[in-house]
Amino acid sequence: MKEQNNNEKDDYMKQKLSPISAKERIETLDVLRGFALLGIILANIVWFLYPAYMQEDLSFKNEWTSFWNQADYTVHTILSMFVDGKFVMLFSMLFGFGMVIMQERATAKQLNFWAIYSRRLIALFIFGCIHAYFIWFGDILTDYAILGLLLLFMHKLKANAMLIISVILYSLLFGLFTLGALSSESTTTMSMAMSEESRQLMQFTIDAHQNGSLQELMNANFMERTFYTMRNGLYVLSLGNPIFYLFTNLPFLLMFLFGAAVAKKKWIHRFEEYRKGFFITWLLTFIFGGTLCWILPFLLENFSAVQYISSPLLTIFYAISLIFIYHSVKGKKVLQWLAFPGRMAFTNYIGQSIICTFLFGPFAFGVYGKLHLTSAIIIAIVIFVFQMIISKLWLSKFHFGPLEYVWRSFTYLGIKK
């Protein structure tokens, strides 16, 4: 009897927080991740084709896009209204949701969540740096790793506290962005053309991606990343000043908190029980988000800031819409295809950058800066369909995506089969 108890004790002591199994997964979350991946490649495709410096010219009407036709500009407007900012916010919400799932499983197994999640963030930061400086400048993983530390410090907050904090800070941000958009100074800034330095860097980067060597591509990407980090505050953060970085990235942190609160409330777990509340939220986010993002920009000039800050509302609207469809009679069968890339979201996110950087660069077709946006969107959709098929095939043989395996191995210090 004593020997049996000792064996049970040994088995328990050897038990580690292994990655969540297929049976334990909430398929709705994988569907949402897959949906987010589709939106992200649609939003990023223009930045796989043009340098970061184009962010200074929001109109995209310059000599480098002079070959664009009306259809291209119409697609650009549609992307701004329905895609830009919405799907990265969805990823942010799911990031917060995922943290709570890990926390609950660690607590149930009496394991050190701080150690586990810290390793997860360290690995994410390393992956992000490799992605940002060697593949594509627009990486978001480094920001997630840094902001994830703040989320870690707040992970013991009650769900209601997380909701209150996210709503208060979102309201503050909304007010500041609205005032900025309405001010004459902001209007002048928003309508400024690219600086002469950026114009020179723009041409250098385009030349490097069309005909450059590997070293020239690396140099161009490094300069783009530096420009990007100066705009989002990461560069200033590295100098020891976190204020601008935190302000710029607060929308992501707010969605972290919102997603964590949703997970703690078990709203998605118990969708049928909260169906009425989901519908009310869906309707409110549709009305307010749609008004801010789809109507006001046509009534007021230079309202891009308010359009951006309205993104979280539409993110919630999109997510609830997808959940309703998933719980319909035929919706689940259709949306299950999104779950395959969603289960390999990390691999597919990096994969999108690798595929597009290679295809559009000098070692493949060299069409960087030459494609019509309409053509680029079609290519983006084809790439995502390809990722769905490959993900399904991969998951039929393996439990995790290749990058997920490495990430989880570092996080959990060994995966239990």
PETAWO-V707804 format. One record per backbone hydrogen bond with DSSP energy under -0.5 kcal/mol. NH is the residue of the N-H (numbers start at 1). CO is the residue of the C=O. Records with the same first field share a line. If there is no record, write none. Layout:
BEGIN
NH = CO / CO
END
This chain:
BEGIN
5 = 1
6 = 2
7 = 3
8 = 4
9 = 5
10 = 6
11 = 7
12 = 8
13 = 9
14 = 10
15 = 11 / 12
18 = 16
25 = 21
27 = 25
29 = 26
30 = 26
31 = 27
32 = 28
33 = 29
34 = 30
35 = 31
36 = 32
37 = 33
38 = 34
39 = 35
40 = 36
41 = 37
42 = 38
43 = 39
44 = 40
45 = 41
47 = 44
48 = 44
49 = 45
50 = 46
54 = 51
55 = 52
56 = 53
57 = 54
58 = 56
60 = 57
62 = 60
65 = 62
66 = 63
68 = 65
73 = 69
74 = 70
75 = 71
76 = 72
77 = 73
78 = 74
79 = 75
80 = 76
81 = 77
82 = 78
83 = 79
84 = 79
86 = 83
87 = 83
89 = 85
90 = 86
91 = 87
92 = 88
93 = 89
94 = 90
95 = 91
96 = 92
97 = 93
98 = 94
99 = 95
100 = 96
101 = 97
102 = 98
103 = 99
104 = 100
105 = 101
106 = 102
107 = 103
108 = 104
109 = 105
110 = 107
111 = 106
113 = 111
116 = 112
117 = 113
118 = 114
119 = 115
120 = 116
121 = 117
122 = 118
123 = 119
124 = 120
125 = 121
126 = 122
127 = 123
128 = 124
129 = 125
130 = 126
131 = 127
132 = 128
133 = 129
134 = 130
135 = 131
136 = 131
139 = 136
144 = 140
145 = 141
146 = 142
147 = 143
148 = 144
149 = 145 / 146
150 = 146
151 = 147
152 = 148
153 = 149
154 = 150 / 151
155 = 152
157 = 154
162 = 158
163 = 159
164 = 160
165 = 161
166 = 162
167 = 163
168 = 164
169 = 165
170 = 166
171 = 167
172 = 168
173 = 169
174 = 170
175 = 171
176 = 172
177 = 173
178 = 174
179 = 175
180 = 176
181 = 177
182 = 178
183 = 179
187 = 183
188 = 184
189 = 185
190 = 186
191 = 187
192 = 189
199 = 195
200 = 196
201 = 197
202 = 198
203 = 199
204 = 200
205 = 201
206 = 202
207 = 203
208 = 204
209 = 205
210 = 206
211 = 207
212 = 207 / 208
217 = 213
218 = 214
219 = 215
220 = 216
221 = 217
222 = 218
223 = 219
224 = 220
225 = 221
226 = 222
227 = 223
228 = 224
229 = 225
230 = 226
231 = 227
232 = 228
233 = 229
234 = 229
235 = 229
237 = 233
238 = 234
239 = 235 / 236
240 = 237
241 = 236
242 = 240
246 = 242
247 = 243
248 = 244
249 = 245
250 = 246 / 247
252 = 249
253 = 249
254 = 250
255 = 251
256 = 252
257 = 253
258 = 254
259 = 255
260 = 256
261 = 257
262 = 258
263 = 259
264 = 260
265 = 261
266 = 262 / 263
267 = 262
270 = 266
271 = 268
274 = 270 / 271
275 = 272
278 = 274
279 = 275
280 = 276
281 = 277
282 = 278
283 = 279
284 = 280
285 = 281
286 = 282
287 = 283
288 = 284
289 = 285
290 = 285 / 286
291 = 287
292 = 288
293 = 289
294 = 290
295 = 290 / 291
296 = 291
298 = 295
299 = 295 / 296
300 = 296
303 = 300
307 = 303
308 = 304
309 = 305
310 = 306
311 = 308
313 = 310
314 = 310
315 = 311
316 = 312
317 = 313
318 = 314
319 = 315
320 = 316
321 = 317
322 = 318
323 = 319
324 = 320
325 = 321
326 = 322
327 = 323
328 = 325
332 = 328
334 = 330
335 = 331
336 = 332
337 = 334
338 = 335
339 = 335 / 336
340 = 336 / 337
341 = 337
342 = 338
343 = 339
344 = 340 / 341
345 = 342
348 = 344
349 = 345
350 = 346
351 = 347
352 = 348
353 = 349
354 = 350
355 = 351
356 = 352
357 = 353
358 = 354
359 = 355
360 = 356
361 = 357
364 = 361
365 = 359
366 = 361
368 = 360
370 = 367
371 = 367
376 = 372
377 = 373
378 = 374
379 = 375
380 = 376
381 = 377
382 = 378
383 = 379
384 = 380
385 = 381
386 = 382
387 = 383
388 = 384
389 = 385
390 = 386
391 = 387
392 = 388
393 = 389
394 = 390
395 = 391
396 = 392
397 = 394
398 = 394
405 = 401
406 = 402
407 = 403
408 = 404
409 = 405
410 = 406
411 = 407
412 = 408
413 = 409
414 = 409
417 = 415
END
